Amino acid sequence: MQPLNSAQAKIILIDGNQRFVDGTASHNQFDPHQHISDIQEQKPFAVVLGCSDSRVPIETIFDQSFGDLFIIRIAGNIVAPSQMGSIEFAISKFKAALIVVLGHSNCGAISATVDECINKTPLSGSLYSITDRIKPSILPLIDLDLESHELMNRAVEVNIINSVNQLQSQSPIIKAAINDHEVEVVGANYSLKSGVVQFLT
């Protein structure tokens, strides 16, 4: 099979999410024995930087199977050096044409950052290493006097876009691949209520 371009990869994810929402998913059950022949090789067509939230099983919501997606998960879908390196590895090794930053509604890491910013809630040093990367998305919204749910919704989307911008601008490898039209970086937001993934970029 010919490698997919970013537009084709995005369509596959959109179609897979629609099957998930409709209840017609084709990968809702896995028989490990059917995948033994493929276990030595992987050819993921997309990279997903997603949140660690247990309510967001990424292969499931996109109705994808073994070896289809190269997934990096961290609270708040933030970009830190290890995440950047993992994505660079994936596009260099596997030539995946699409990178998706996937956030979601009611994100706990976003909520913790909002709480820290507003209520000065003390956190551990390890948690600060996450919330400090989310704060640039939150701080400009604090002074807008938004309702709490609107603040959360806006913060989730801004955080996704900020992570997309970081990947596009801070990695020479990703930037070169973008300039050569070999990869595209997009943002997406998953609704816990509806199951729908909305692509933002």
N, C-alpha and C positions, 0 to 999 in steps of 0.2 A: 504494500500500500504506500502511495506517495505521502510524504510528510504533509501535515495540514498547515495552512496559513492561519493567521490570527482570527480572521473573519470566520473561517470554517470551524475553528475550535470553539469560538464563542457561540455559534449556532448550535453546535452539539451540546454545549452546557445549557443553553436556553431551552432546547427541546427536552433534554433530560430532566430539567427542573419542572417543566410543564407536565411530564409524565408522572413525576413524584407528586405534584399537586393534584393531578387527576386521579391518582391511585392506580395508574397503569404501568408502574415501574417494572422494567424487565430484569433488574438486578437486585430484587428485594430478597432473594435467597441465594446463598453461595454454597456450592459444593466444592470444597478444597481440592478434591481429587480431579476435577475437571481442569484445574489450573496448573497441575504439576509440570506439564510440558513447557509452560511459559515461565517457570519460576527462576530460571537462570538469566532471563533477559527482561528488561523493562523498556517501554517506549512511550512514556507519558506525553500526551499531546498538549497538556497545559500544566502550569504551576499555579498553586493556590496558596497564598499567605492568608491564613484564617485565624480566628480566635480559638482558644482552647476550650471554649464553652461546651459542656457535654450535651447540650441541646442542639448542637449544630454538627451533625455527622456529615462531613463534606461529600464523601462519595455517594452517600444515600440521597442527599437533597439534589444532587446532579444526576442521579441514576447512572453512575459509572461503576466499573468493575476493577478487578485486579490490574495494576499496571497502567491505568488510564491517566491518573492524576498524580503529580508530584506535590505532596502537601506538607507545608510547614505551618505548625500551629503554635501560637503564643497568645497569652492573655492580651486582649485589646488589639490584636492584629497589628502590632507595632513593628517598626523596622529597627532592628539592632544588628550589630556586626555579624552574629551567627546566622540570623535570618537572611541577611544580604548575601553572605557567603553560600548558603544553601541554594538560594535562587540562582546565583552566578554559576554554581556547579550544575544545576539542572539545565540551564539554557546552553551552557558550553558542552556538556556531556550528551544530552539527549535532544538538543535542538528544538525544544518546545517553543512554539511561536507565540504563546499567550501566557501572560502573568496576570492573575486576578488577585486583588486585595479584597478579601471578603469580610466585611463587618456584619453585625446583626443587631436587631432591636433588643432593648433591655440588657445591654452589655454590662456585665458586672465590673469590668475594669474601668469602663467609662463612668459608671455610677460611683465607684470608689474615688476616682479622680475628681469628679464634681464635688463629692462630699469633702474631700481634702481641701479643695480650693475654697469652698464656701465656709465650712465649719472648722477648718484647720485640724482635721482629724489626724492624729499621729499614726504613722504606718511603720512597718519594718523597713530596714535599709533595702532589702530585696524588692519589696513592693514599690518603694520609691523609684527603683530603677525602671519600673514599668510606668508608673503614673507620671514621672518626669518627662517621658516621651509622649504622653498623651496631653499634658498640660497646654502645649501650644495650640491645641485644637479647642480647649475648653475656655481658657482665659479671655479671649475676645468676646465670648458669648455671655460671660457672667454679668457684664454691665448692661445687657440688653433687657433685663427685667422680664425674662421669658417665664412662662409657666413651666413647672418642673418637667412635665412630659415633653413639652416642646424643646426645652433645653437639652434633654437626653437625645431626642430624635436628631436635632441639629448637630449635637456633639458627635454622635455616631457617624453621620455623613461627613462632617468636616475631618474627622480623624481618618476615615477611609481615604479621602482625597489627599490629605497630607502624607499618608503612607505611599500613595501612588506617586506623588511628586518627589518624595525622597528616593524611591527606587529609580525614577527617571533621571534624577539629577546627581545622585551621590555615588553611583557605581559606574566606573569607566567601562566595565564589561557590558552592563545593561545598556548604557548610553550608546556605546558603539553598535550594539545589536539593533537598537531602535533606529539609529541613523542609517544603518544598512537595510532597513525594512525587514529584519529577520524576527523581530519580536515586538509585541505591543503590550503595554501595561494598562490595565483598566481596573476600575473600582466597582464593587457590587455590594448590595445590602440585602441581607436575608431577614425576612419577617418571621419571627417565631409564631405569630398568630396565624398567618395565612399559608406559610411554607413557600412563598414566592421569593425568588431572588430577583431584585431589580438592579440592572446594570446602570451605573451612574455616569460612566464615561465610555 
